[in-house]
Amino acid sequence: MVPAVDAATLKELESALRGSILLRGGEGYDQARRVWNGMIDKRPLAIVRVAGVAGIRASVRFAQTHGLPVAIRGGGHNVAGSAVCDDGLVIDLAAMKSIRVDPLARRARAEGGVLWGEYDHETQAFGLASPGGAVSTTGIAGLTLGGGFGYLSRMYGLACDNLISADVVTASGGFVTASEDSNPDLFWALRGGGGNFGVVTSFEYQLQPVQHVLTGFVAFPFAMADAVLKRFREVALEAPDHRVWFAGALQLPHIGKVAAVVMSHFGAEEEGWQALRPIRELGSILFDTVARVPYCVMQRQLDANSPKGQRHYWKSAYLSELSDEVIGLILTAMENTAGDLDQVMIETHGGAISRTAKDATAFEHRQVRFNLGIFGICTNPALDQPAIAWARSLYQQILPHSTGGTYVNYLSEGDDVHTAYSDARFSRLARIKARYDPGNLFRFNHNIAPA
């Protein structure tokens, strides 16, 4: 039972803020409670739009005093909708957009409301980048805390592998910095353990020199999907670290079902064109967008396929190999989709991800070769349940062929977070949770209960 807190009491909190509070029925409330996933329809008691650390600390202490549940919103992109809750307090970091780049030290510090596209814009002014997501509207906070796979990960590791330090407001309203030298247990947990341990107000990242990339889609008729995915498997397994391949079977508006391959090559341009040849030689290409482009253009190339408001339910499965049988299961499922935009995407891991010590961070899955994302997507609420059932069914068929592990950032609402971690790692995370959030204030996430 959530204690009743009246509007006057909430206004007292607003007087302590360098920000604002949106209340139910008030102007801007309905817009502010909407997150990227259109399936999520939560109605918080209030949305606190903080402008800095002082407002976050005041909001956390207010929630503790009044027994209110708390959700933390960075980019609001998490498929499970963990950035918003019913009948509680949403601490919205969207206005916290400060980014400072130190090009000599190759480091950047960014606040918790920054999106990857915004971060890239600032770092690319110096020809630098950090491994981020594959969609520019994703928040840096959620992606990094869950691990953070992206185009640069085979070269430089996950987003969390490039985290140098983090400033955190804890459940008591305290403030700490986490790094290898300060609160190292918390720093370990933040790198892959999700948003369980506090409100990360700023992230300090390592930067790498990146400016241009040879990248784009090559799409084929769905009838060719078996040949396309098998050819993708061949080129992906042979790829050097400076080249990453994605592939998928998907439905595109006004086009229908297709098979597609995405290549991003960070080496010599001619080498990249040569690497693309086995894919192009399949023939019958529907469209081909591969070109040498600025880094930020690559980071936006999937944005049009992921607009805010589409209705999403996701499952994921890590694979040691992409077998013919798994490819067959994918294609059979795609022949019988339920949602109007259902898709299956395959990401290639390895490289620097696998060279990082397994226990260096809370992220678990260092040695896998592929991550299979099963995305039930629709635009009509009437298709929600069929799309969810479709994704769950394919996941159950894939599970015997997988490692049994899942990517925490791809977990949907109600999924078992334990599948993202081994028993030993999960227990370690639960012990750290008990130290920093013993009352489980931060539970609107892929929640790890305190030990």
VENPEWO-V428830 format. One record per helix or strand of 3 or more residues. SS is the DSSP state (alpha for helix, beta for strand). FROM is the first residue (numbers start at 1). LEN is the number of residues. If there is no record, write none. Layout:
SS_FROM_LEN ; SS_FROM_LEN
This chain:
alpha_7_9 ; beta_20_4 ; alpha_29_5 ; beta_46_4 ; alpha_53_14 ; beta_70_4 ; beta_89_4 ; beta_99_4 ; beta_107_5 ; alpha_116_11 ; alpha_140_6 ; alpha_153_4 ; alpha_160_3 ; beta_163_7 ; beta_175_5 ; alpha_184_7 ; beta_199_8 ; beta_212_10 ; alpha_222_17 ; beta_243_10 ; beta_256_10 ; alpha_269_12 ; beta_285_4 ; beta_291_4 ; alpha_295_5 ; alpha_303_3 ; beta_311_9 ; alpha_324_12 ; beta_343_6 ; alpha_352_4 ; beta_370_9 ; alpha_381_19 ; alpha_408_3 ; alpha_417_4 ; alpha_423_14
